[in-house]
Amino acid sequence: MKKFIFLLLSLIYSSSVVAILQDDMFKTYQHPRFDKFKAITAPRLESFVNHQLRLFTHKTKAVFYPFGGPDIIYPLMLFPQAQNYLLIGLEPRGVAGDGLQIPKNLNRQLDSLLRRSFFVTSDMNQIITHKHGILPLFLAQIALMGGLVKDIKYPDYSFGKTLEITFIHLQLEKKLIYVQTNVVNQNLSDDLIKFIKDNSLFDTCMIKASSYSFHQNIFSKLRDFVLTNADVILQDDTGVPLKKFPKDFKIHLFGNYLMPYGKEWSGYFQKDLYKIYYETNPKSKVPFCYGYGCGRSPVAIILAIRGSTD
């Protein structure tokens, strides 16, 4: 009898979640910083996409965002035409249901993303509860971006617990897949790699404020996977080091690069990246935050395109 009840609840679970989401809980959610983000940052991101990225990213269908955590606003803004967004993080995914509520600290949770363009991991560890995890963060961001959630699923795979949200955005049906897992070499599962390939979840890679993970040997397996399979990589200097890019990638630079922001990252200074920025002397200023040092350090965005751009 218990098994029957469990199966019955499983069958109606998605529809019950959708019903919950249709009320005013997330549909009418607003963040005190979002109006400013929408008025200032969003148009600048859209301009950057239209004038700098669209030629190279118009074929993007699936965005892989390792170390992205609960950030879905920036992938949606930078790759609005994509159909799938695969994010990886350490934060618990959470579970919906009749007890789903807007956390009292949701505004605080989203504040850093809207103000500085990234979530601070240490802050997330302190203010995200295991009960709902990062699910409310995703639902709030989708609502802020004018999206409509259609379905939520919680499949468990050998490589980690996942959260799958199907939603409508810009009149397109999209899917957000969040995988809660550690991707250091010894933990990066071959099953996860196979899952990504089998489901065509990766043609473009996005990296931002990643704690310079791809500079470290303990993440070399994931870095090699990205460099082998990506057609496009959009990153700040915390992404793949310039010297690691294969010759079949063409590098495009935006903004300016001086040094890593913050004393804790000083050991990741890239002389070759500084030299190419200095020699090409790009005078364009990136007018929005992307990664560390928001408002205090120049923004450096590296766009790497494999082969021809035709």
N, C-alpha and C positions, 0 to 999 in steps of 0.2 A: 504493500500500500504506500509506504514511504517513497519507494522508487517511482511509483506512478505519479504521485504528487510532485516529485522533483522534476520528472519529465514534462508534466503539464505546465509547471511554472516556467520551465526553460522555454517552452514553445511560445508562451505569451509574454515572456520577459521583455523582448525588444519592443513590442507594441506598447507595453505599460510604460517603458522608459520614454518613448516618443510622446505619450500622452502627458507625462510629467513635464516634458520640455515645452509643450505647447502653451502652458500657462504663463503667467507673467514673471515667473521666477527668474529665468535667464533671458527671455524674450525682451524684457524691458530693462535689463541690467545696463547701467551706465557707470563708467569710472570717471572720477573728477578730472583726470588728466587726458581722457580720450578726446574731448572736444579740441584741446590744444594739439594733440597728435594728429587728429583728422584735419585740422585747419592748416597746420604748418608742415609736419613731417610727411604725412601721406602724399600730398601733392609733389613734394620733392622726390619721394621714392618713385612715384608714378612717372615723373619726368625723366628720372635716371633710367627706368625701365624702357620708356618709349624712345629715348635718344641714344642710349648706350648699350642696352642689353638685347633689345628685341631682335636685332639682326642675327645674334648668335644663339638666342634662347627660344626662338619662335617654335622650334620643334620639340621643346621640352614637354614630356608627358609625365615623368616621374622624378620627384625630387627626393634625394637621400640626404638627410640632415643629421649626421652623427653628432653627438654631444649637444643636440638641439634642445633636449629636455622638453619643457612644455611650451615652447615658442612656436606658435603657428601663424601669428600675425605677419612676421617678416617673410616667411616662405610664400604666403598668400599674396603679399604685396609685390614681391620680386619675381614670382613665377605664377602669375594669375591664371595662365592658360593650362597649367598642369592638372592632371586628373588624380594623381596619387602623391601623397606626402608621407614619407617614412621617417620617423623621428626616433632617436634612441636616447635614453637617459637612465639615471639611477633612481629617480623618484618613483614612489609607488603609484600604480595606475589608478587605484581606487575602484569603487563599485557603486553603481547607481541603485535605484530602487525607490520604494516609497519614502525612505528616510533621506533622500537627496535634498540638500539644502545649500543655499549660498553661504559659504563660510564667512564668519564675521570678519576675518582678516583677508578676504579676497582682494579688496582694494590694495592692501599692502603687498600682497603677493604679486599683483600685476604692475605695481608702481615702478619697479626697476626696469621692466621691459619697455614700458611706455616712455620712461624718462631717459634710460641709458642704452636701450636696444638689446639688453640681455638680462637673463636671470642670474642672480648670484647664488651659486650652489650652496654655500654655507647658510644663507638666509632661507633657502628653500627647505633645507634639512630641519630648520627650527620651526617653520610656520606651516608646513604641509602635514596634515594628519594622515595616518594610514587608512582611516575610515573611508574618506572620499578621495584621497590621493590628489593627483593633478587633473582628474576629470573635470571638476568645476572650472579650473583654469582654461581648459580647452573649450568648454561650453560657453564660458563668458566671452572668450576671444572671438569665437565663431559668431556669437550674437552681436558683438560690437562691430564686426565686419559685415554685418547684414546677411549672414548666412542662416540657413534653416536646417536643423538636424533632423535626419530621417530615421536613423537607426544607430544603435550602439551594441557592440558585441565584445565579449571578453575571452577569446580563445587562448588556451594555454598550449604552448609548443615546447619542444625539448630545449630550445634556446632561450626561453624566457616567457614571462607573462606579457600578454599584449592587450592593447585596447584599440578597437577599430570603430571609427565614427564615420558614418556616411552622411553627407550633408550637401545642400545646394548652396552654391556661391557663384555670383555673376551668371546666373541661369545655367550653370553647369553642375552636374552631379560629380562630387569629388569624394575621395576617401582619405582619411587621416589614420595612419597606423602608427601607434606608439609601442615600442618594445622596451620593456624594463629589463635591462641587462648590463653587465660590465663587459666592455669590448677590448680589454687588454688581451695580449696574445694568448695567454693560457686559458682565457675564458671565451674567446671568440669562437663560436660554434660553427662548424662546417654546415650544420643544418640551417643556421641563419643565412649563410651565404647562398645556400641552395634555395631557400625560401625566397630570397630577394631576386635571384635569377629566374626561378620558375614562374614567379608572378610579375615579372617585368616591372620591378619597383625601383628601378635606378637607371637613369640616363644622365642626370645632372646631380652634382654634389654641391651642397651649401655648407660652409664652415664659418662660424663666427664665435668669438670669445670662447675658444675651446681649451683654454689653459695650456696651449702649445702642445697638445697631445700628439699631433702628427710629427712633432719634432723629436719625440721620445721613442726609443727603440722598443719599449713595451707595447707600443701601438703600431709596430711596423707591419703586422699582418693585415690590419684594417687599411692602413695607408697604401699598401701594395694592391689590395683589392680595389680601392678607389682609383688609383692610377691606371690599373689595367682595364677597368670597365667604364669609367666616366667619359662622356663626350664633352661635358662642360663642367668646370669647377669654378664656383664663385666663392671667394674667401677673403678674410683679412690675413694679417701676417701670422696669426696663430694656426693657420692651416698648413698645407704641405709646404715645406721649405722650398725656396726657388730652385736650389741645386738638385732637388730630388725629382723634378719634372722630367719625363722622357722628352726626347728631341721632337717627337711628333706633336707636342703641344705648342701652340702659339700663345704668348703671354701678352695681355693687355692690362695696362696700369691706369688706375684712377686715383686722384687725390695726391697725397704726398706721404712719404715714409721717412721718419727720423730715427726712431728707436722704439723698442717695446715700452708700453706704458706700465709703470709700476716697478719698483725695485726688485720684487720677487721674480720678475720676468726678464731682467737685464741680461741674463745668460743666453737668451734666445735672439740676440741681435744678429741680423743677416747683412753682412758686408756687401754681398753681391746684390741683394735687393736694394740696399741704400745706393749703391753705385749706379744701377740702371735707372733708378728714379732720378738721381742727380744728373746723369748724362742726358736723359731724355727730357728732363726738366718739365714735367707735366705741370702746367699752370692751373689746370682745372681743380677746383676745390669741391670735394664731396660735401654737399650741404645738409647732410643728415648723419646721425650717429650709426656706426656699424662696428661694434666691438668695444674693446677697452678704451678708456681715456676720453669718453664722450665730452666734448666741449673744452677739453684740456690738452688734447693732442691731435695732430692732423689725422684724418681718416685715410687709410690706405686700403684700397680694394683691388684684389688681383683676380682677373678673369682669365682662365686658361681654357683654350679651345683646342680640341684634338683635330688635327688635319685641316681639311678645307672647310670654309664657312659657307659654302654653297648650299 
